[in-house]
Amino acid sequence: MELIRIGMVGYKFMGKAHSHAYRDLPMFFPHAIRPVMKAICGRDRTAVEKAAQQFGWESCETDWRALVARGDIDLIDINAPSNVHKEIAVAAARAGKHLFCEKPLSVSLPEAREMLKEAERAGVKHMIGFNYRFTPAVQLAKKLISEGRLGRIFHFRAWFLQDWIIDPQFPLVWRLRKEIAGSGSHGDLGAHLIDLAHYLVGEIQKVIGMSETFVTERPLPDSMTGLSGKGSKDAPKGKVDVDDATLFLARFANGALGSFEASRMAPGHRCTNSFEINGSLGSIKFDFERMNELQVYLTDDDEDIQGFRRVLATDPAHAYMDAWWPPGHTIGHEHTFIHEVLELMNAIREDRQPQPNFADGVLCQEVLEAVERSIAERRWVRMAELSEDESEEGIDR
């Protein structure tokens, strides 16, 4: 199959990013299966028709059920709010559609497990949108670790900091409501850190955390678009029932130690998604605001030149970069989604599950909920406890 016909639910921030990826993939990766943008779905007829025209979709729907039922759709892309992920994914899997779902996989661990189970039962391909894995500099970090060039890993420390809700008059958009988003900075930003930790270091064994909501009430919004919203400061206020910031410590199964910080209340940090990894033979540092660079330190350098070196990951030797520009010509945020879609298309052609997939989404959701349990019960929580809960409920993994 050289074409995959896409039906997408959602048309705002992630909808635009995914649409861009589908459109540009054939230009730069011409040997990949070509995504065909058949239909985009949203509840607001006027808005979704405008998005379809702007993004390049052939048609639009206002009911996701109609989209899933269409015979000219092979894959359902879900980037609507988190509280509808499960229902759409389960229906699409049962209809035999491949799945591409934004993170977090769902608003709860039981729902995430059900999504994975239904996708496996249907035998469809399933992918979760942890796009930061697909940054060439992160791919280089993975290569250095996999080849043993950092030695035994001791530390993983990561922080994802933003400031877009620092104004207490910023309205109560859906990402600040637990029933829709599931959690605040923890599930939105922390999920990316957890996935990077799993990808680069390995599975987490136990966690202990704390969180805070600094602004507990906000004006109700008049409108919402992507990460922004509009509302009057005189509007009635609603309760913020998700975290503004969550921090936790972790011990990995391989003995490494981890620290994680996610906050939307860090002035001056627009998208500071960073990690540092220390091993017995060296260290690496990454910051997505300088996404084309990886800082590398190796202990076997001569003493007189030891120190962190700046590696610009834009040469053909770096992942994906032979498809882009001459060395030194950098790429941006949108390219991570193109690389993500490339992995999805390649997995379909090669009849394998893409990486990361719903199993990775469940693994991330387990850590998210273990941290929440730790905060509520003020103790270390072992990941095995969540598996034990699942066994008690009689759910097959």
Disulfide bonds with the S-S distance in Angstrom:
none
